[in-house]
């Protein structure tokens, strides 16, 4: 029983369950849903660096998703006759997205709060529109199709969703490992200091400029990874896949699960993905066929996301699976004994 309570054993058990799931539940539609949800887990982990760790509100994160996807579509398809291997493109697209993250971060370093949110929102609107207008290179509204399919030691993925599921799972494991190490590194502690009080962090000797640029770049690089894997699976990249509602959905995943906490971000991503891809369509079908109410809940997803954000801010602002630090901060000064105990424990760790 003691071993089962160990976080490492719990993580190992979840990983084994995730590996065995497609072999036990032989349902192609369910595996396809989990694969798509995995792409959004990657996106949420990247945005968590920017918003959850560094405290920089980014409302245009889908733009980096688009940059990673179009980088793969242009360099690994018949569009220009270039066929760079998929595994190389994972690194190339991540680097390209990271460069654009720096280009976005560099001129916006002095901005904070609402001003930064407005600039990133504008960037998120400009990028898909640019890909839409450059029809001679990007295919315009039709996008780019017939993307190269990944191969692994001679095995071609084809249109079988199972290899893409394991690919996405491997990328998530890699991303969790990297994000966890970044959080505990000196850079990660700098991000959290900037999140709490940027002025105080600067006076303590933290180079806030390089730290914020690193947050934008690393967060964007994870989005580039997700863009390559998602584009390869769909075999199509088009501008309508990267609209503002995608950025809202990813931010909702963070708020719902718990900003700054890796397990919380994963839980929030799976919940929102289930709501978007499974719960809302099934609820719409039930209302139309059984209750005979002509309502399409899928068209109201933004309204539902907004309601989720409002309710979470009112009743559980720390998220479903919050970090101990954030839970203690949000409940500081209350009579909640659990919050008081968490605050005392964090203080003891900091002193020691």
C-alpha positions in Angstrom: 0.0 0.0 0.0 2.9 2.4 0.8 4.3 1.8 -2.7 1.0 2.6 -4.3 1.0 6.0 -2.6 4.4 6.8 -4.0 4.0 9.4 -6.8 6.6 7.6 -8.9 4.7 4.3 -8.7 1.5 6.1 -9.5 3.1 7.7 -12.6 4.5 4.4 -13.7 1.1 2.7 -13.2 -0.6 5.5 -15.3 2.0 5.1 -18.0 1.5 1.3 -18.2 -2.3 1.8 -18.3 -1.9 4.4 -21.1 0.3 1.9 -23.1 -2.1 -1.0 -22.7 -5.3 1.0 -23.3 -5.5 0.7 -27.1 -4.8 -3.0 -26.8 -7.6 -3.5 -24.3 -10.2 -1.1 -25.7 -10.1 -2.0 -29.4 -12.1 1.0 -30.6 -10.6 3.1 -33.3 -12.8 6.1 -32.6 -11.8 6.1 -29.0 -8.1 5.8 -29.8 -8.5 8.6 -32.3 -10.1 10.8 -29.7 -7.2 10.0 -27.2 -4.7 10.9 -29.9 -6.3 14.2 -30.6 -6.6 14.9 -26.9 -2.9 14.1 -26.6 -2.1 16.9 -29.0 -3.9 19.3 -26.8 -2.1 18.0 -23.7 1.2 18.9 -25.5 -0.2 22.4 -26.3 -1.4 22.9 -22.7 2.0 21.8 -21.3 3.7 24.4 -23.5 1.2 27.2 -22.6 1.7 26.3 -18.9 5.3 27.4 -19.2 4.2 30.9 -20.4 1.1 31.4 -18.2 1.5 28.9 -15.3 5.2 29.3 -14.6 6.1 32.8 -15.9 2.7 34.4 -15.4 2.6 35.9 -18.9 -1.0 35.9 -20.3 -0.9 34.6 -23.9 -4.2 34.7 -25.8 -2.7 33.8 -29.2 -1.0 30.5 -28.5 -2.7 28.8 -31.4 -0.5 30.9 -33.7 2.5 28.8 -32.7 0.5 25.7 -33.3 -0.2 26.9 -36.8 3.5 27.8 -37.4 4.6 24.3 -36.4 1.9 22.6 -38.5 2.6 24.7 -41.6 6.3 24.2 -41.3 5.8 20.5 -41.5 3.2 20.9 -44.3 5.6 23.0 -46.4 8.8 21.0 -45.8 7.3 17.4 -45.8 4.8 17.3 -48.6 4.5 17.6 -52.4 3.7 21.4 -52.0 7.3 22.4 -52.8 8.7 19.0 -53.5 10.6 18.9 -50.2 10.4 15.8 -48.2 12.3 16.2 -44.9 11.8 13.2 -42.7 9.1 13.4 -40.0 11.6 12.8 -37.1 13.8 15.6 -38.3 10.8 17.9 -38.7 9.9 17.5 -35.1 13.1 19.4 -34.1 13.0 21.7 -37.1 9.3 22.8 -36.5 10.0 23.2 -32.8 12.9 25.4 -33.5 11.0 27.5 -36.0 8.1 28.0 -33.5 10.6 28.9 -30.8 12.1 31.6 -33.1 8.7 33.1 -33.6 8.2 32.9 -29.9 11.3 35.1 -29.4 10.1 37.4 -32.2 6.8 37.8 -30.3 8.4 38.1 -26.9 11.2 40.6 -27.8 9.0 43.7 -28.6 6.5 42.9 -25.8 8.8 42.6 -22.8 7.8 45.8 -21.3 4.1 45.0 -21.5 2.2 43.3 -18.7 -1.3 42.0 -17.9 -4.0 43.2 -20.3 -1.6 44.9 -22.7 0.4 41.8 -23.2 -2.8 39.8 -23.6 -4.0 42.2 -26.4 -0.7 42.0 -28.3 -0.7 38.2 -28.2 -4.3 38.1 -29.2 -3.4 40.2 -32.2 -0.5 37.9 -33.1 -2.9 34.9 -32.8 -5.3 36.5 -35.3 -2.5 37.7 -37.7 -0.8 34.3 -38.2 -3.8 32.2 -39.5 -4.9 35.1 -41.6 -1.5 35.4 -43.2 -1.5 31.7 -44.0 -5.0 32.1 -45.5 -3.9 35.0 -47.7 -0.6 33.5 -49.0 -2.6 31.0 -51.1 0.2 30.5 -53.7 2.4 28.9 -50.9 -0.1 27.7 -48.3 -3.1 26.6 -50.4 -5.3 29.4 -49.0 -8.5 28.1 -47.4 -8.0 24.6 -48.8 -4.7 24.3 -46.9 -2.0 21.7 -47.7 -2.8 18.1 -48.0 -1.1 14.8 -48.7 1.5 15.3 -46.0 4.3 12.8 -45.7 3.4 9.9 -43.3 5.9 9.1 -40.5 7.9 5.9 -40.8 9.6 4.0 -37.9 12.3 1.6 -38.9 10.6 0.9 -42.2 7.1 0.7 -40.7 4.8 3.3 -42.3 2.1 4.7 -40.0 -0.4 5.0 -42.9 -3.9 5.8 -41.8 -3.9 3.5 -38.7 -4.5 5.7 -35.7 -2.7 3.4 -33.2 0.9 4.3 -34.1 -0.1 8.0 -33.9 -1.5 7.3 -30.4 1.8 5.9 -29.2 3.7 8.7 -30.9 1.6 11.3 -29.1 2.1 9.4 -25.8 5.9 9.3 -26.2 5.9 13.1 -27.0 3.8 13.7 -23.8 6.2 11.7 -21.7 9.1 13.6 -23.1 7.3 16.9 -22.6 6.4 16.1 -19.0 10.0 15.1 -18.3 11.3 18.4 -19.8 8.7 20.6 -18.2 9.2 19.0 -14.8 13.0 19.6 -15.0 12.5 23.1 -16.2 10.2 23.9 -13.3 12.7 22.7 -10.8 15.7 24.4 -12.5 17.1 27.9 -11.8 15.2 29.2 -14.8 12.0 27.7 -13.6 12.4 29.4 -10.2 13.1 32.7 -12.0 9.8 32.3 -13.9 7.9 31.8 -10.7 9.6 34.8 -9.1 8.6 36.9 -12.1 5.1 35.5 -11.9 4.7 36.6 -8.2 6.4 40.0 -8.5 8.5 41.0 -11.6 9.9 44.2 -10.0 11.0 42.3 -6.9 12.5 39.6 -9.1 14.5 42.2 -11.0 15.8 43.7 -7.8 16.9 40.3 -6.6 19.2 40.0 -9.7 17.0 37.9 -12.0 17.4 38.8 -15.7 13.7 39.2 -16.4 14.3 39.9 -20.1 16.1 36.6 -20.8 13.7 34.6 -18.6 10.6 35.9 -20.3 12.1 35.3 -23.7 13.0 31.8 -22.7 9.4 31.2 -21.5 8.0 32.4 -24.9 10.5 30.4 -26.9 10.2 27.1 -24.9 6.4 27.4 -24.7 6.2 27.9 -28.5 8.5 24.9 -29.1 6.1 22.5 -27.5 3.4 24.0 -29.7 5.6 23.2 -32.7 5.9 19.6 -31.6 2.2 19.3 -31.3 1.7 20.9 -34.7 3.9 18.4 -36.5 2.3 15.4 -34.9 -1.2 16.7 -35.3 -0.7 17.6 -39.0 0.9 14.3 -39.8 -2.0 12.4 -38.3 -4.7 14.5 -40.1 -2.7 14.6 -43.4 -4.0 18.1 -43.8 -3.2 21.6 -42.5 -5.7 24.5 -43.1 -6.2 27.9 -41.5 -9.5 27.1 -39.8 -7.7 24.7 -37.5 -6.0 27.5 -35.6 -8.7 30.1 -34.8 -9.1 32.0 -31.6 -11.3 29.4 -30.1 -8.3 27.0 -30.0 -6.3 29.5 -27.8 -9.4 29.9 -25.6 -9.8 26.1 -25.2 -6.1 25.6 -24.3 -6.3 28.4 -21.7 -9.4 26.9 -20.3 -7.5 23.6 -19.9 -5.0 25.4 -17.7 -7.5 27.2 -15.6 -9.7 24.1 -15.1 -6.8 21.7 -14.2 -4.7 24.1 -12.2 -2.1 26.5 -13.7 1.5 25.7 -12.9 0.8 22.1 -11.9 1.7 19.5 -14.6 -0.8 16.8 -13.5 -3.5 19.4 -13.2 -2.8 20.6 -16.8 -3.1 17.1 -18.1 -6.4 16.5 -16.3 -7.8 19.8 -17.5 -6.7 19.0 -21.1 -8.5 15.6 -21.0 -11.6 17.1 -19.5 -11.9 19.9 -22.0 -11.1 17.6 -24.9 -13.8 15.1 -23.7 -16.2 18.0 -23.5 -15.4 19.2 -27.0 -15.1 15.9 -28.8 -17.4 13.6 -26.9 -19.7 15.1 -24.3 -21.1 18.0 -26.3 -21.8 16.0 -29.5 -23.4 13.1 -27.5 -25.5 15.5 -25.4 -26.6 17.3 -28.7 -27.6 13.9 -30.2 -29.5 13.0 -27.0 -31.4 16.3 -26.9 -32.4 16.1 -30.6 -33.3 12.4 -30.8 -34.6 11.6 -27.3 -35.9 14.9 -25.9 -36.7 16.4 -29.4 -35.1 19.7 -28.5 -33.4 21.3 -31.6 -30.3 22.5 -29.8 -26.7 22.2 -31.0 -24.4 22.4 -28.0 -21.3 22.2 -30.2 -22.0 25.6 -31.5 -22.1 27.0 -28.0 -18.7 25.6 -26.9 -17.2 29.1 -26.4 -20.1 30.0 -24.1 -19.6 26.8 -22.2 -15.8 27.4 -21.9 -16.6 30.9 -20.6 -19.0 29.5 -18.0 -16.4 27.0 -16.9 -13.9 29.8 -16.4 -16.3 31.9 -14.4 -17.4 29.0 -12.2 -13.8 27.9 -11.6 -12.8 31.5 -10.6 -15.7 31.7 -8.2 -15.6 28.4 -6.5 -12.2 26.8 -7.1 -9.7 29.3 -8.5 -6.7 27.0 -7.9 -8.1 24.4 -10.4 -9.2 20.8 -10.0 -5.6 19.5 -9.3 -3.7 22.5 -7.9 -0.1 22.7 -6.9 0.4 23.0 -3.1 2.0 26.4 -3.5 -0.9 27.9 -5.5 -3.5 26.4 -3.2 -1.8 27.9 -0.2 -1.5 31.3 -1.9 -5.1 31.5 -2.9 -6.4 30.4 0.6 -3.9 32.4 2.6 -5.6 34.2 5.5 -8.5 31.8 5.5 -9.5 29.4 8.3 -9.1 26.4 6.1 -6.9 24.0 8.1 -5.6 22.3 5.0 -4.5 25.5 3.5 -2.9 26.6 6.7 -1.0 23.3 6.9 0.1 23.6 3.3 1.3 27.2 3.9 3.3 26.1 7.0 4.9 23.2 5.1 5.9 25.5 2.2 7.4 27.9 4.7 9.4 25.2 6.4 10.7 23.9 3.0 11.7 27.5 2.0 13.6 28.1 5.3 15.3 24.7 5.2 
